[in-house]
Amino acid sequence: AAMPLWAHGALAVLSPLLASAAISSGSITVPAQSATIVAKFCIDADNGENKPVPWQLTFKHTQTTPSGTLYALLFDDEVESFPEISGVWDEASCEEKVKHAKWQGVVPVGAATSAEGWNVTAQVSLGTRPRWWFAAVAACGPQPVPLEYNFHFTNPQRGWQREFSHDRVGIFYVALVFLVLFLLCGLMQHTAYKLWRAEGYEVHQLIRTLTWSVWAAVLAELFGCLHYGIYAENGTGSVFLFATSRAWFLVSKSIYMLLLCLMAQGWCVSYTERPSDLEQVYAAQAIFWVICFCLEIWGEYATSNLATTVYVYDTVPGVVLITVDLFWFGYYFMSLRQSFKSETKPEKRRFYLFAGSMFGVWFVALPFAAFLATIFDPWVRFKAVYTVTDLCHFGFLASLIWALWPSNVSTFFSMEHTELVDMDDDDGL
């Protein structure tokens, strides 16, 4: 099956502007009498054809004299292969690691030191379920071996998505669906803008800030679609596009979190004045953005994740991400509780009690998704967490857009007296 024509057209226009990386490639120095994991890939279950999958492996190194045997190794996630040896990886000898490999190839010195390097096709059998494979290089001689490698893994049963690991198959369509949903939010917010203007008012700061959050989410999904579309072409996508996508999504989250925290303090609900601690909240949100962005990029590209199927939220950086969200959840509810106690109007107290509590659920979307990840199989986790977090963000963005709709805003918020300025009186008009 071919990639859809419209997707090819979009990529043809944008690809020349973007940097892309090689497929599972790099340069390493393999320690003597040791082995190094350099790549992992999740392969589909057998569809009944029982055909082995060919994977292309290439090695180059500069040692012109033999110094022990250099191996290319492939392990899978069955008990007798990588799980068994990984528990004693640091203590196991080079030969023991080679013995546990499901596929092994001796890298010939002459071919590996040529200009083209040593190329080999590894035939991998499919199983009754999706299976993780781990690629390693073992130097069983007395000296470390510097080398360059290039591994090309594919899922041939997946047509135009053949370059995707099984855990990422279909993610392009998931990102595309959310791009459409966030675009709908953007169109709703644009319509609200026009309605406010039609009524003769400037658009309130709260509504403008919400608009930034909506369009940041749109940009995040747009860059995500481009990244995964290019991934389907070259097997790695674009680090620039992926980082840009995650950066914009975190911008959207940070702005939305800022709005919720300010509303929990009573801004535009109990009072209309500018919050006194706004600068401190801005600074805390900026720190939150930097921490989360660095951890997101680490989670996608860190080489330390290659030797395990443990999900990022089961690691120390992942726990930090969840802890940050829970910290803001606590801050939000403490502010909400204080505003509820200070408010005397029954309708405002009901807002804090019911609407405020409902919006607070947004803060636990990531911890909830991380919990779900512990239930799902490793090859389902990424798409499950992606879907849950994006769906939650979309739902709460749409809810706040509805609450701030011109015909609804007076029911929930207090903005009209000091923040909304009649345009007919502005600048003498």
Buried (B, 14 or more C-beta within 10 A) or exposed (E): EEBEEEBBEBBEEBBEEBEBBEBBBBEBEBBBBBBBBBBBBBBBBBEEEEEEBEBBBBBBBEBEEEBBBBBBBBBBBEEEBBBEBBEEBEEBEBEEBBEBBBBBBEBBBEBBBEEEBBEBEBEBBBBEEBBBBBBBBBBBBEEBBEBBBBBBBBBEBBEBBBBBBBBBBBBBEBBBBBBEBBBBBBEBBEEBBEBBEEEEBBBBEBBEBBBBBBBBBBBBBBBBBBBBBBBBBBBBBBBBBBBBBBBBBBBBBBBBBBBBBBBBBBBBBBBBEEBEEEEEBEEBBEEBBEBBBEBBBBBBEEEEBBBBBEBBBBBEBBBBBBEBBBEBBEBBBEBBEBBBEEBEEEEBBEBBEEBBEEBBEBBBBBBBBBBBBEEBEBBBBBBBBBBBBBBBBBBBBBBBBEBBBBEEBEEBBBBEEEBBEEBEEEEEE
